[in-house]
Amino acid sequence: MVAPATPPRILVVDDEPDLRTLYELTLLREGYRVDAAATLAEAGELLADSRFDCVITDMRLPDGLGLELLRQLQTQQRAERCIVMTAYGSAENAVDALKAGAFDYLTKPVDLKQFRAVVASAIQGTAQGAAARARPNAPAPRAPEHPADADAALQRLVGESDAMREVKSRIAKVARSMAPVLVRGESGTGKELAARALHACSHRADGPFVAVNCSAIPENLLEAEFFGARKGSYTGATQDRDGYFQAARGGTLFLDEIGDLPLPMQSKLLRAIQERQVRPLGSTQEDMVDVRVVSATHKDLAADVQAGRFRQDLYYRLNVIEILVPPLRERRDDLPRLCDALLARIAHESGMPVPTLSPAVLAQLCAHPLPGNVRELENLLHRAVALSDGDALQVDFAPTRHTADAADAPGTAPPDAQPCPAPDTAPAATAIPEDLQAWLDQQERDILVRALNESRFNRTAAANRLGLSLRQIRYRIARLGIHTHGDDPHGDAS
């Protein structure tokens, strides 16, 4: 006979007897074994004698803070996942708990449905939690994680440089908690790939991954897109529809270009993240949503906070853990691997043999500043494959050379990060302008005019070509006084 699996064991730490009893009864009904303590001292004694699958602790206890218990678990490298309960509206405590290593937090008064969901999520992946799934009366968490999928997601972050090893290591480490993550990096560095790897390495890997480009949604539709809408709530709403938060239930919501959200929407997003509830447009009821929020930006959000363009409380809520994806100029030794991986994908999509780069062409790529990072490199290789007459690829740099930033000029890569031979000739130096701002404005104007002409003045297409949002290109057109030949219905559609 197969021995019955041992039910997961949970430690509840709260000094209020009524709440402690409520939590115990709720967990016992779910099939868990429960121990309880009223103080840090009592909890320490229980932890010294036993192992648990999960620890649930109040933030404020008679003899100290719940964070002390959390740090004790971290110091002893215990396997228990810790859930911290904080007072209503105490955002700072929640952020402190997540930064200290808490798996998740709950806001008092605790919603019991949310309480059960967070606890089930916390015990997911432990040995006892896995055994408990075999019991008929046990909670039904999601399927176990797939290490092969997680490894594959990390491998898509191509590169073995020190900088990329650090990114992959950080992703694998922070994937275990529910803490919000902010992915920072320049345009084209692969921030969404990092977010997808984070999702694949987490216990939410079997849930949905919903990616949202915040800069591409018209301002008047933001609330409906994020939180959903009820039939008749606005013109054209012929039926109820879910928003991104509802679509990402049980998984990860990736908010790309979070810095482009207008301030009124930032306030609503903050409340949704803190309360884990959203109110669809036209509804009087709130929906509980179980999502992990990962956001990304190429902007300096700290500077935007100082300038009043981004809410400080939302910034601290999103930036509990930060992952910085390095620009390509800081990991030049990854270029050969990146080229091989990109060419293999391009060839697979085109149904053709994988082309090879000659050492001379690879040296040209190493010398090129590549201000657009991996996205620009991929575009260059796409163009090279499309224009190739034979097996040897020739890279045409002309369309992208004018976008290079002076700070990213060839030769700025450190001497120990050059796997490719340097070019034989150095580029001619640019004369120093007398009025730098006027010169920069003229360069920017020339680039914008060229992009607009090539796209037949479709601002959306021009923005995509330049790696800008529609809002950003409109601002630049207005600032530089560029005439766009009347209204552009295609450019304003999104």
C-alpha positions, -999 to 999 in steps of 0.1 A, spaced: 0 0 0 11 36 -7 14 56 25 -8 87 25 10 119 17 18 142 46 -3 174 44 16 207 41 24 223 74 19 260 81 29 283 109 6 312 117 20 341 138 -4 367 150 -10 383 184 -48 388 179 -65 355 191 -97 360 170 -77 365 138 -54 337 146 -84 313 151 -99 325 118 -67 318 99 -63 284 116 -99 273 107 -96 285 71 -64 266 66 -76 234 84 -106 233 60 -82 234 31 -65 202 45 -33 218 59 -17 211 93 -15 244 113 6 256 142 1 290 158 21 315 177 13 349 193 49 363 195 82 362 178 96 342 207 70 315 204 74 313 166 112 310 171 107 280 194 84 263 169 108 269 140 137 255 161 118 223 166 100 218 132 101 224 95 72 241 78 60 246 42 49 281 48 51 308 75 24 335 78 33 363 101 18 396 111 40 427 105 36 440 141 40 417 170 43 424 208 80 416 209 91 429 175 84 430 138 75 401 115 105 412 93 128 399 121 113 364 116 117 368 79 153 377 82 159 348 106 146 324 79 168 340 53 199 339 76 194 302 84 187 295 47 154 279 56 132 266 28 99 280 42 82 306 21 70 335 42 38 355 37 36 389 56 4 405 67 4 443 68 -21 470 79 -45 484 53 -27 510 31 7 504 45 25 502 12 59 509 27 57 478 49 47 456 20 76 468 -1 100 463 28 88 428 33 92 419 -4 127 434 -5 136 414 26 127 382 8 90 376 16 72 354 -9 41 376 -8 21 399 14 -15 403 24 -33 435 34 -55 436 65 -85 430 67 -76 399 48 -99 386 20 -102 349 28 -104 339 -9 -72 358 -16 -57 343 16 -63 308 4 -50 315 -31 -18 331 -18 -11 302 7 -17 276 -21 7 295 -43 33 297 -15 34 259 -9 36 252 -46 69 235 -55 79 223 -20 83 186 -15 53 183 8 32 205 -14 39 182 -43 29 152 -23 -2 169 -11 -15 173 -46 -21 136 -47 -46 139 -18 -83 142 -30 -91 170 -4 -60 190 -9 -60 224 -26 -54 223 -63 -24 244 -72 -11 245 -107 10 219 -123 47 217 -113 73 238 -128 91 227 -160 129 231 -155 135 224 -192 112 253 -202 129 276 -177 163 267 -191 151 272 -227 138 307 -217 171 316 -201 190 303 -232 171 328 -253 190 355 -235 220 348 -257 254 356 -242 279 343 -217 296 376 -208 298 385 -172 270 411 -176 246 385 -191 255 358 -166 246 383 -138 212 390 -155 204 353 -158 215 346 -122 193 374 -109 163 362 -129 166 327 -116 169 340 -80 140 365 -80 116 343 -99 108 324 -67 89 353 -51 59 374 -60 77 407 -56 72 431 -85 102 434 -108 113 464 -129 134 455 -159 155 485 -171 176 488 -202 180 508 -234 157 502 -264 164 469 -282 183 452 -254 158 424 -249 138 435 -218 107 414 -228 129 384 -232 141 389 -197 105 392 -185 95 360 -203 125 342 -187 114 354 -153 79 341 -159 92 307 -172 114 303 -141 86 311 -116 60 289 -101 35 307 -124 51 293 -155 19 273 -164 -2 305 -162 -5 331 -189 21 357 -198 4 388 -209 26 415 -225 12 451 -228 29 480 -246 17 509 -224 28 535 -250 6 520 -278 -28 523 -260 -48 555 -266 -52 574 -233 -90 573 -234 -90 535 -236 -64 527 -210 -88 520 -181 -110 496 -202 -79 478 -216 -63 473 -182 -93 466 -161 -120 454 -185 -154 469 -193 -191 460 -189 -216 460 -218 -228 495 -225 -201 512 -204 -189 532 -235 -199 536 -271 -191 503 -289 -191 481 -258 -216 455 -270 -206 429 -245 -186 424 -213 -149 420 -218 -119 413 -196 -89 435 -193 -52 427 -191 -53 421 -154 -81 395 -157 -64 379 -187 -32 374 -167 -49 357 -137 -26 331 -122 3 343 -144 25 373 -151 14 407 -164 43 424 -183 39 462 -186 64 474 -212 73 511 -214 56 518 -181 71 553 -180 47 564 -208 16 559 -187 -2 593 -180 -4 603 -143 -42 596 -138 -37 560 -150 -6 556 -128 -29 563 -98 -54 536 -108 -26 511 -115 -11 517 -81 -44 508 -64 -48 477 -85 -13 464 -76 -17 472 -39 -53 459 -34 -51 431 -61 -86 441 -72 -98 459 -103 -131 475 -111 -141 470 -147 -154 501 -165 -192 504 -158 -192 479 -130 -200 485 -93 -182 453 -82 -144 447 -80 -127 416 -94 -99 399 -74 -69 393 -96 -39 371 -89 -11 384 -110 26 391 -107 35 424 -122 67 428 -142 74 462 -158 100 476 -181 113 509 -193 142 525 -211 136 558 -192 152 570 -160 121 567 -138 139 581 -108 145 613 -128 109 613 -139 98 610 -103 118 641 -94 103 660 -124 68 651 -114 61 629 -145 59 596 -126 43 589 -92 68 582 -65 46 556 -47 41 537 -79 78 538 -87 87 522 -53 59 497 -57 71 486 -91 108 488 -83 110 463 -54 135 443 -74 154 457 -104 170 438 -133 193 459 -155 197 445 -191 231 458 -204 234 475 -238 253 457 -265 283 480 -263 289 466 -228 290 430 -239 308 430 -272 321 395 -266 286 382 -270 283 394 -306 295 362 -323 270 341 -303 242 367 -309 249 367 -347 248 329 -349 215 327 -329 199 355 -349 210 341 -383 197 307 -373 163 321 -365 162 342 -397 171 312 -417 145 290 -400 118 317 -407 129 320 -443 132 282 -449 168 285 -461 202 272 -449 219 291 -421 243 316 -437 277 324 -422 294 356 -414 330 361 -427 356 373 -401 358 406 -419 321 412 -417 320 402 -380 349 426 -374 327 454 -391 298 445 -367 321 447 -337 333 481 -348 298 495 -354 283 513 -324 249 496 -327 230 522 -307 198 502 -313 213 472 -296 201 437 -304 171 450 -323 194 469 -347 217 440 -350 188 418 -360 176 443 -386 211 445 -401 213 407 -404 178 405 -418 188 431 -445 221 412 -451 202 379 -457 176 396 -479 202 413 -501 227 384 -502 236 370 -537 254 339 -524 267 323 -493 288 353 -481 268 380 -463 276 416 -467 262 440 -441 249 474 -452 254 499 -424 242 530 -443 206 533 -431 216 530 -394 250 548 -392 235 583 -388 216 572 -356 248 564 -337 254 584 -306 288 600 -302 292 584 -268 288 550 -284 314 555 -311 337 526 -321 365 520 -297 344 526 -265 342 489 -258 367 479 -231 399 462 -244 391 429 -226 357 426 -243 367 425 -280 364 390 -294 365 404 -330 395 419 -348 395 456 -349 390 474 -383 421 484 -402 411 521 -405 396 544 -379 365 565 -388 371 602 -395 366 624 -365 335 647 -365 343 684 -362 332 699 -329 301 721 -335 300 756 -320 264 752 -309 260 715 -298 222 717 -292 215 733 -326 237 706 -342 219 678 -324 185 693 -332 194 694 -369 206 658 -369 174 647 -352 153 667 -376 171 652 -406 166 616 -393 129 623 -386 123 638 -420 140 609 -437 120 584 -417 87 602 -424 95 605 -461 103 568 -464 71 559 -446 50 583 -467 44 604 -436 28 575 -417 39 585 -382 32 550 -367 55 533 -392 81 560 -388 80 556 -350 84 519 -352 113 523 -376 130 546 -351 121 526 -319 99 554 -306 63 554 -293 37 574 -312 36 599 -283 74 604 -285 75 610 -323 46 635 -321 65 654 -294 96 655 -315 78 666 -347 61 694 -328 94 705 -310 114 706 -342 86 722 -363 85 695 -389 56 699 -414 38 665 -418 16 674 -448 -17 674 -430 -33 649 -408 -21 613 -408 -50 590 -401 -27 559 -400 -3 576 -376 -31 586 -352 -50 554 -353 -31 538 -325 
